[in-house]
Amino acid sequence: MKLHQLARNNVILLLCLLALLLLFPLFRTNNPLARDLLRTAIFFSGVFSLDFSPRSLKVLLPLGTITAAAVWVEHFLHHQTTELIESTTTVLFLVAIVVLMIRHIARSREVTPTIILSSINGYLLLGFLGGALLAIADSVDRLAVKGIASGIIFPGQAVPDFFDYLYFSFVTLTTLGYGDVTPLSHLSRSTAILIAITGQLYMTILIAMLVGKFLARSEGN
């Protein structure tokens, strides 16, 4: 794939992620269709965001398609079981694409704008992944206690939705820790710890790799 196509796909992925994270929550009660369209765009733009090997694409493309299908099944049926299935497929897809992104960045010989964009997208996708993991943890807790949401306490005891989990994920990932959301169950606490550790490791390792590549290129010149 040509460099300008990769850059374009990364820009599309970044814009979709920012729209989903920053803009759409303001209108989330009015248009769930736009939310799921954005999520579908994220899945497919992510698949084509880097020059993945044919072997990797054989995994990512079917997995992205299945994940998008699960999102739309949940959109129309909106049941606790379909919600759990949708969150699980989302986790599998995001784990695959984030791991492949990190491997691609590690193998790149120089720091290009596309690599920088991919690094930013990888971090945002990591937060997206954390939201899906928290949704799964809370769904498992609710199923265990017959429909009562006891795994995570959100402000006002409101019934949590996708953006509540996403918010808690990014607050944990960035170690802000406002304290307005409280994980109660062992599963939700373990998930929060995993998100916090992963966020710090991603930033540490990625910055070290990018700086190392930049310095190596400067010394070579």
C-alpha positions as CSV (number, residue, x, y, z in Angstrom):
1,M,0.0,0.0,0.0
2,K,1.3,3.5,-0.9
3,L,2.5,5.8,1.8
4,H,-0.1,8.5,1.1
5,Q,-2.9,5.9,1.4
6,L,-1.5,4.7,4.7
7,A,-1.3,8.3,6.0
8,R,-4.9,8.9,4.8
9,N,-6.2,5.8,6.5
10,N,-4.5,6.7,9.7
11,V,-6.0,10.2,9.6
12,I,-9.5,8.7,9.0
13,L,-8.9,6.4,11.9
14,L,-7.8,9.2,14.2
15,L,-10.7,11.4,13.2
16,C,-13.2,8.6,13.9
17,L,-11.6,7.9,17.3
18,L,-11.7,11.6,18.3
19,A,-15.3,12.0,17.1
20,L,-16.3,9.0,19.1
21,L,-14.4,10.0,22.2
22,L,-14.8,13.7,22.3
23,L,-17.8,14.8,20.2
24,F,-20.4,12.0,20.1
25,P,-20.9,11.7,23.9
26,L,-22.6,15.1,23.7
27,F,-25.3,13.6,21.5
28,R,-25.3,10.0,22.6
29,T,-28.9,9.9,23.7
30,N,-30.2,11.1,20.4
31,N,-28.4,9.0,17.8
32,P,-27.0,5.5,18.6
33,L,-26.9,4.9,14.8
34,A,-24.1,7.5,14.5
35,R,-22.2,5.8,17.4
36,D,-22.3,2.4,15.7
37,L,-21.4,3.9,12.3
38,L,-18.3,5.5,13.9
39,R,-17.4,2.2,15.6
40,T,-17.7,0.3,12.3
41,A,-15.5,3.0,10.6
42,I,-12.9,2.5,13.3
43,F,-12.8,-1.2,12.8
44,F,-12.3,-1.1,9.0
45,S,-10.0,2.0,8.9
46,G,-7.9,0.2,11.5
47,V,-7.5,-2.8,9.3
48,F,-6.0,-0.7,6.5
49,S,-4.2,1.8,8.7
50,L,-0.8,0.1,8.3
51,D,0.9,-1.9,5.6
52,F,0.2,-5.2,7.4
53,S,1.4,-8.4,5.9
54,P,-1.1,-10.6,3.9
55,R,-0.9,-13.1,6.8
56,S,-2.0,-10.4,9.3
57,L,-4.7,-9.1,7.0
58,K,-6.2,-12.6,6.8
59,V,-6.7,-12.4,10.6
60,L,-7.7,-8.7,10.9
61,L,-10.2,-8.4,8.1
62,P,-12.4,-11.4,9.0
63,L,-12.2,-10.4,12.7
64,G,-13.0,-6.8,11.9
65,T,-16.0,-7.9,9.9
66,I,-17.3,-10.2,12.6
67,T,-16.9,-7.4,15.2
68,A,-18.8,-5.0,13.0
69,A,-21.5,-7.5,12.5
70,A,-21.7,-8.1,16.3
71,V,-22.1,-4.3,16.8
72,W,-25.1,-4.2,14.5
73,V,-26.7,-7.2,16.0
74,E,-26.5,-5.6,19.4
75,H,-27.7,-2.3,17.8
76,F,-31.0,-3.9,16.7
77,L,-31.5,-6.6,19.4
78,H,-30.0,-4.8,22.5
79,H,-29.9,-7.7,24.8
80,Q,-27.5,-8.5,27.6
81,T,-26.2,-11.6,25.8
82,T,-25.7,-9.8,22.5
83,E,-24.0,-7.0,24.4
84,L,-21.5,-9.5,26.0
85,I,-20.8,-11.1,22.6
86,E,-20.3,-7.6,21.0
87,S,-17.8,-6.6,23.7
88,T,-15.9,-9.9,23.5
89,T,-15.5,-9.7,19.7
90,T,-14.4,-6.0,20.1
91,V,-11.8,-7.0,22.6
92,L,-10.4,-9.8,20.4
93,F,-10.2,-7.4,17.4
94,L,-8.6,-4.6,19.4
95,V,-6.0,-6.8,21.0
96,A,-5.0,-8.1,17.6
97,I,-4.7,-4.7,15.9
98,V,-2.9,-3.0,18.8
99,V,-0.4,-5.9,19.0
100,L,0.2,-5.8,15.3
101,M,0.5,-2.0,15.4
102,I,3.2,-2.1,18.1
103,R,5.0,-4.8,16.2
104,H,4.9,-2.8,13.0
105,I,6.2,0.3,14.8
106,A,9.0,-1.7,16.4
107,R,10.1,-3.0,13.0
108,S,10.0,0.3,11.2
109,R,13.4,1.7,10.4
110,E,12.6,5.4,10.8
111,V,10.1,7.7,12.4
112,T,7.6,8.9,9.8
113,P,4.4,10.9,10.2
114,T,2.5,7.7,9.5
115,I,4.3,5.9,12.4
116,I,3.6,8.8,14.7
117,L,-0.1,8.8,13.7
118,S,-0.2,5.0,14.2
119,S,1.4,5.4,17.7
120,I,-1.4,7.9,18.7
121,N,-4.1,5.7,17.2
122,G,-2.7,2.7,19.1
123,Y,-2.9,4.5,22.4
124,L,-6.5,5.6,21.7
125,L,-7.4,2.1,20.6
126,L,-5.9,0.8,23.9
127,G,-8.4,3.0,25.8
128,F,-11.2,1.7,23.5
129,L,-10.0,-1.8,24.4
130,G,-10.1,-1.0,28.1
131,G,-13.7,0.2,27.8
132,A,-14.7,-3.1,26.1
133,L,-12.9,-5.1,28.9
134,L,-14.8,-3.2,31.6
135,A,-18.1,-3.8,29.8
136,I,-17.4,-7.5,29.8
137,A,-16.4,-7.5,33.5
138,D,-19.5,-5.6,34.5
139,S,-21.7,-7.9,32.3
140,V,-20.2,-11.0,33.9
141,D,-20.9,-9.5,37.4
142,R,-24.5,-8.7,36.4
143,L,-25.1,-12.2,35.0
144,A,-23.6,-13.6,38.2
145,V,-26.1,-11.7,40.4
146,K,-29.1,-12.1,38.1
147,G,-29.1,-8.7,36.4
148,I,-28.0,-6.4,39.2
149,A,-25.1,-4.2,38.1
150,S,-22.8,-4.5,41.1
151,G,-19.3,-4.7,39.6
152,I,-18.7,-1.0,39.0
153,I,-20.5,2.0,40.7
154,F,-21.0,5.0,38.4
155,P,-22.1,8.5,39.5
156,G,-25.8,8.7,40.5
157,Q,-26.1,4.9,40.4
158,A,-27.0,5.3,36.7
159,V,-27.3,2.3,34.4
160,P,-23.9,2.3,32.6
161,D,-23.6,2.5,28.9
162,F,-20.7,2.3,26.4
163,F,-19.4,5.8,27.1
164,D,-19.4,5.3,30.8
165,Y,-17.0,2.3,30.4
166,L,-15.0,4.3,27.9
167,Y,-14.7,7.2,30.2
168,F,-13.6,5.0,33.1
169,S,-11.1,3.3,30.9
170,F,-9.3,6.5,29.8
171,V,-9.4,7.9,33.3
172,T,-7.6,4.7,34.4
173,L,-5.4,4.4,31.4
174,T,-4.0,7.9,31.9
175,T,-3.9,7.4,35.7
176,L,-6.0,10.6,36.4
177,G,-8.1,8.7,38.9
178,Y,-10.9,11.2,39.6
179,G,-12.6,8.8,42.0
180,D,-16.1,9.3,40.6
181,V,-16.3,5.7,39.4
182,T,-15.5,2.8,41.8
183,P,-14.8,-0.8,40.8
184,L,-16.2,-3.1,43.5
185,S,-15.9,-6.7,42.3
186,H,-12.6,-8.5,42.1
187,L,-13.0,-8.9,38.3
188,S,-13.6,-5.1,37.7
189,R,-10.7,-4.2,40.0
190,S,-8.3,-6.6,38.2
191,T,-9.5,-5.1,34.9
192,A,-8.8,-1.6,36.1
193,I,-5.3,-2.6,37.3
194,L,-4.6,-4.2,33.9
195,I,-5.7,-1.1,32.0
196,A,-3.5,1.2,34.2
197,I,-0.4,-1.0,33.9
198,T,-0.9,-1.5,30.1
199,G,-1.2,2.3,29.6
200,Q,2.1,3.0,31.4
201,L,3.9,0.2,29.6
202,Y,2.6,1.4,26.2
203,M,3.8,4.9,26.8
204,T,7.2,3.9,28.2
205,I,8.1,1.3,25.6
206,L,6.7,3.3,22.6
207,I,8.5,6.5,23.5
208,A,11.7,4.6,24.0
209,M,11.4,2.9,20.6
210,L,10.6,6.2,18.8
211,V,13.4,8.1,20.5
212,G,15.8,5.3,19.7
213,K,14.9,5.2,16.1
214,F,15.1,9.0,15.8
215,L,18.5,9.1,17.4
216,A,19.8,6.2,15.3
217,R,18.7,8.1,12.2
218,S,20.4,11.3,13.3
219,E,23.6,9.6,14.1
220,G,23.5,7.8,10.7
221,N,23.3,11.2,9.0
